[in-house]
Amino acid sequence: MRIQRKLLAQGLLAVLIAGAVAAATNPAAAQETEAATPPKLSWSFAGPFGTYDQAQLQRGLKIYHDVCSSCHSLSLVTFRNLADPGGPGYSPAQAAAFAAQYKLTAADHFPAPNEAVLSAFPAKPPDMSVLAKARGYKRGFPGFVFDFFTQYQEQGPDYIAALLKGYENPPAGVTVPTGTFYNKYFPSHNIAMPQPLSAGQIMYEDGTQPTLENYSQDIAAFLMWAAEPKLVQRKRIGFQVMIYLIVLAGLLYLTKKKVWRAVEKPA
């Protein structure tokens, strides 16, 4: 047993040394595989009492409609969801008017992109329904420990917003494969999607500045709502449950005190 442990320890040590030597002899290759860490942004839906910003969700929906929907589906979201409480704040009539822009079948789900458009891509673009919950990045230690206490759950929106702003020219000595684009926040940095948004591309009706910063945060917030449309209700019910448990704990304590009041304590 001791010999096996010794051999295992020696093998692990050899792997670590080999990795360190490889990184030292080729630092550019080591850095190339590490994506930059997305910055933490301020979101209205963050924290235990957070709610969606209706105006931001409406702007994000506009970006999806004008830009993203040509390639990405939103198959788990229905047009009637636009009028649900805690969402973009549309009335049923407004949701129906928005749906009238599409040719719908019996269901009122957001329609899939044109197959002729999708056939031009080497791989099918991902569905955006749960993208904000499926994407993220490693927080590492001690970040994930603090996240437990701060209830930080916005890795997905932070990653999406950063990705949309992360397109840039590759560093010196880095070659981008044909058909891909360099993005400092994307794992391996080589992403098949060309930069979809640029400043001034879409004009907002509410007067919000048409900047890439606003575009990226608005679509990220909308995708967060698409992935978790019941977030506001979940947080409200969770708060009510916590209040109930606190009151129940107090009542149980008082009941215990009353029941055992007449019992003499041992000498």
Contacts in CASP RR format, 6 or more apart in sequence:
PFRMAT RR
TARGET T0000
AUTHOR 0000-0000-0000
METHOD contacts of the structure
MODEL  1
MRIQRKLLAQGLLAVLIAGAVAAATNPAAAQETEAATPPKLSWSFAGPFG
TYDQAQLQRGLKIYHDVCSSCHSLSLVTFRNLADPGGPGYSPAQAAAFAA
QYKLTAADHFPAPNEAVLSAFPAKPPDMSVLAKARGYKRGFPGFVFDFFT
QYQEQGPDYIAALLKGYENPPAGVTVPTGTFYNKYFPSHNIAMPQPLSAG
QIMYEDGTQPTLENYSQDIAAFLMWAAEPKLVQRKRIGFQVMIYLIVLAG
LLYLTKKKVWRAVEKPA
22 29 0 8 1.000
22 30 0 8 1.000
23 30 0 8 1.000
28 171 0 8 1.000
28 173 0 8 1.000
28 174 0 8 1.000
32 174 0 8 1.000
32 188 0 8 1.000
32 189 0 8 1.000
33 187 0 8 1.000
33 188 0 8 1.000
35 137 0 8 1.000
35 184 0 8 1.000
35 185 0 8 1.000
35 186 0 8 1.000
35 187 0 8 1.000
35 188 0 8 1.000
35 189 0 8 1.000
36 162 0 8 1.000
36 184 0 8 1.000
36 185 0 8 1.000
37 137 0 8 1.000
38 137 0 8 1.000
38 155 0 8 1.000
38 158 0 8 1.000
38 159 0 8 1.000
38 161 0 8 1.000
38 162 0 8 1.000
38 163 0 8 1.000
38 185 0 8 1.000
39 158 0 8 1.000
39 162 0 8 1.000
40 152 0 8 1.000
40 154 0 8 1.000
40 158 0 8 1.000
41 154 0 8 1.000
41 157 0 8 1.000
41 158 0 8 1.000
41 161 0 8 1.000
41 217 0 8 1.000
43 154 0 8 1.000
43 157 0 8 1.000
43 221 0 8 1.000
43 224 0 8 1.000
44 50 0 8 1.000
44 51 0 8 1.000
44 52 0 8 1.000
44 53 0 8 1.000
44 56 0 8 1.000
44 221 0 8 1.000
45 51 0 8 1.000
45 52 0 8 1.000
45 53 0 8 1.000
45 154 0 8 1.000
45 221 0 8 1.000
45 224 0 8 1.000
45 225 0 8 1.000
45 231 0 8 1.000
45 232 0 8 1.000
46 152 0 8 1.000
46 153 0 8 1.000
46 154 0 8 1.000
47 150 0 8 1.000
47 151 0 8 1.000
47 235 0 8 1.000
48 151 0 8 1.000
48 235 0 8 1.000
48 239 0 8 1.000
49 235 0 8 1.000
49 239 0 8 1.000
50 232 0 8 1.000
50 235 0 8 1.000
51 86 0 8 1.000
51 232 0 8 1.000
51 235 0 8 1.000
52 86 0 8 1.000
52 87 0 8 1.000
52 88 0 8 1.000
52 221 0 8 1.000
52 224 0 8 1.000
52 225 0 8 1.000
52 231 0 8 1.000
52 232 0 8 1.000
53 221 0 8 1.000
54 86 0 8 1.000
54 87 0 8 1.000
54 88 0 8 1.000
54 89 0 8 1.000
55 206 0 8 1.000
55 208 0 8 1.000
56 217 0 8 1.000
56 218 0 8 1.000
56 221 0 8 1.000
56 222 0 8 1.000
57 87 0 8 1.000
57 88 0 8 1.000
57 89 0 8 1.000
57 221 0 8 1.000
57 222 0 8 1.000
57 225 0 8 1.000
58 88 0 8 1.000
58 89 0 8 1.000
58 90 0 8 1.000
58 206 0 8 1.000
59 204 0 8 1.000
59 206 0 8 1.000
59 208 0 8 1.000
59 214 0 8 1.000
59 218 0 8 1.000
59 222 0 8 1.000
60 218 0 8 1.000
60 219 0 8 1.000
60 221 0 8 1.000
60 222 0 8 1.000
61 82 0 8 1.000
61 88 0 8 1.000
61 222 0 8 1.000
62 202 0 8 1.000
62 204 0 8 1.000
63 197 0 8 1.000
63 202 0 8 1.000
63 215 0 8 1.000
63 218 0 8 1.000
63 219 0 8 1.000
63 222 0 8 1.000
64 72 0 8 1.000
64 74 0 8 1.000
64 128 0 8 1.000
64 219 0 8 1.000
64 222 0 8 1.000
64 223 0 8 1.000
65 101 0 8 1.000
66 202 0 8 1.000
67 196 0 8 1.000
67 197 0 8 1.000
67 201 0 8 1.000
67 202 0 8 1.000
68 128 0 8 1.000
68 196 0 8 1.000
68 219 0 8 1.000
69 110 0 8 1.000
69 113 0 8 1.000
70 113 0 8 1.000
70 114 0 8 1.000
70 117 0 8 1.000
71 113 0 8 1.000
71 117 0 8 1.000
71 118 0 8 1.000
71 121 0 8 1.000
71 125 0 8 1.000
71 193 0 8 1.000
72 113 0 8 1.000
72 125 0 8 1.000
72 126 0 8 1.000
72 127 0 8 1.000
72 128 0 8 1.000
73 110 0 8 1.000
73 111 0 8 1.000
73 112 0 8 1.000
73 113 0 8 1.000
73 127 0 8 1.000
73 128 0 8 1.000
73 129 0 8 1.000
74 109 0 8 1.000
74 110 0 8 1.000
74 127 0 8 1.000
74 128 0 8 1.000
74 129 0 8 1.000
74 226 0 8 1.000
75 109 0 8 1.000
75 110 0 8 1.000
75 112 0 8 1.000
75 127 0 8 1.000
75 129 0 8 1.000
76 109 0 8 1.000
76 127 0 8 1.000
76 129 0 8 1.000
76 130 0 8 1.000
76 226 0 8 1.000
77 109 0 8 1.000
77 110 0 8 1.000
77 129 0 8 1.000
77 226 0 8 1.000
77 229 0 8 1.000
78 107 0 8 1.000
78 108 0 8 1.000
78 109 0 8 1.000
78 110 0 8 1.000
79 95 0 8 1.000
79 96 0 8 1.000
79 98 0 8 1.000
79 99 0 8 1.000
79 104 0 8 1.000
79 108 0 8 1.000
79 109 0 8 1.000
79 110 0 8 1.000
80 92 0 8 1.000
80 95 0 8 1.000
80 108 0 8 1.000
81 87 0 8 1.000
81 229 0 8 1.000
82 88 0 8 1.000
82 89 0 8 1.000
82 90 0 8 1.000
82 94 0 8 1.000
82 95 0 8 1.000
82 98 0 8 1.000
83 89 0 8 1.000
83 90 0 8 1.000
83 91 0 8 1.000
83 92 0 8 1.000
83 94 0 8 1.000
83 95 0 8 1.000
84 229 0 8 1.000
85 232 0 8 1.000
85 233 0 8 1.000
86 229 0 8 1.000
86 231 0 8 1.000
86 232 0 8 1.000
86 233 0 8 1.000
87 225 0 8 1.000
87 229 0 8 1.000
87 232 0 8 1.000
88 222 0 8 1.000
88 225 0 8 1.000
90 98 0 8 1.000
99 108 0 8 1.000
102 110 0 8 1.000
102 111 0 8 1.000
103 111 0 8 1.000
104 111 0 8 1.000
113 125 0 8 1.000
118 124 0 8 1.000
118 125 0 8 1.000
121 192 0 8 1.000
122 192 0 8 1.000
123 192 0 8 1.000
125 193 0 8 1.000
128 223 0 8 1.000
128 226 0 8 1.000
129 226 0 8 1.000
129 227 0 8 1.000
130 226 0 8 1.000
130 227 0 8 1.000
131 160 0 8 1.000
131 223 0 8 1.000
131 226 0 8 1.000
131 227 0 8 1.000
132 156 0 8 1.000
132 157 0 8 1.000
132 160 0 8 1.000
132 220 0 8 1.000
132 223 0 8 1.000
132 224 0 8 1.000
132 226 0 8 1.000
132 227 0 8 1.000
132 228 0 8 1.000
133 156 0 8 1.000
133 224 0 8 1.000
133 227 0 8 1.000
133 228 0 8 1.000
134 227 0 8 1.000
135 155 0 8 1.000
135 156 0 8 1.000
135 159 0 8 1.000
135 160 0 8 1.000
136 155 0 8 1.000
136 156 0 8 1.000
136 158 0 8 1.000
136 159 0 8 1.000
137 155 0 8 1.000
137 158 0 8 1.000
137 159 0 8 1.000
139 147 0 8 1.000
139 155 0 8 1.000
146 152 0 8 1.000
147 153 0 8 1.000
154 224 0 8 1.000
156 220 0 8 1.000
156 224 0 8 1.000
157 217 0 8 1.000
157 220 0 8 1.000
157 221 0 8 1.000
157 223 0 8 1.000
157 224 0 8 1.000
158 220 0 8 1.000
159 185 0 8 1.000
160 216 0 8 1.000
160 219 0 8 1.000
160 220 0 8 1.000
160 223 0 8 1.000
161 216 0 8 1.000
161 217 0 8 1.000
161 220 0 8 1.000
162 185 0 8 1.000
162 216 0 8 1.000
163 183 0 8 1.000
163 185 0 8 1.000
163 186 0 8 1.000
163 191 0 8 1.000
164 195 0 8 1.000
164 196 0 8 1.000
164 197 0 8 1.000
164 212 0 8 1.000
164 215 0 8 1.000
164 216 0 8 1.000
164 219 0 8 1.000
164 220 0 8 1.000
165 212 0 8 1.000
165 213 0 8 1.000
165 216 0 8 1.000
166 183 0 8 1.000
166 184 0 8 1.000
166 185 0 8 1.000
166 186 0 8 1.000
167 181 0 8 1.000
167 182 0 8 1.000
167 183 0 8 1.000
167 195 0 8 1.000
168 182 0 8 1.000
168 183 0 8 1.000
168 184 0 8 1.000
169 182 0 8 1.000
170 176 0 8 1.000
170 182 0 8 1.000
170 189 0 8 1.000
174 182 0 8 1.000
174 189 0 8 1.000
176 182 0 8 1.000
176 189 0 8 1.000
176 190 0 8 1.000
177 190 0 8 1.000
179 192 0 8 1.000
180 190 0 8 1.000
180 191 0 8 1.000
180 192 0 8 1.000
181 190 0 8 1.000
181 191 0 8 1.000
181 192 0 8 1.000
181 193 0 8 1.000
181 194 0 8 1.000
181 195 0 8 1.000
182 189 0 8 1.000
182 190 0 8 1.000
182 191 0 8 1.000
183 189 0 8 1.000
183 190 0 8 1.000
183 191 0 8 1.000
197 212 0 8 1.000
197 215 0 8 1.000
197 216 0 8 1.000
197 219 0 8 1.000
198 212 0 8 1.000
199 210 0 8 1.000
199 211 0 8 1.000
199 212 0 8 1.000
199 215 0 8 1.000
200 210 0 8 1.000
200 211 0 8 1.000
201 210 0 8 1.000
201 215 0 8 1.000
202 210 0 8 1.000
202 215 0 8 1.000
203 210 0 8 1.000
204 210 0 8 1.000
204 214 0 8 1.000
208 214 0 8 1.000
208 218 0 8 1.000
224 231 0 8 1.000
225 231 0 8 1.000
228 234 0 8 1.000
END
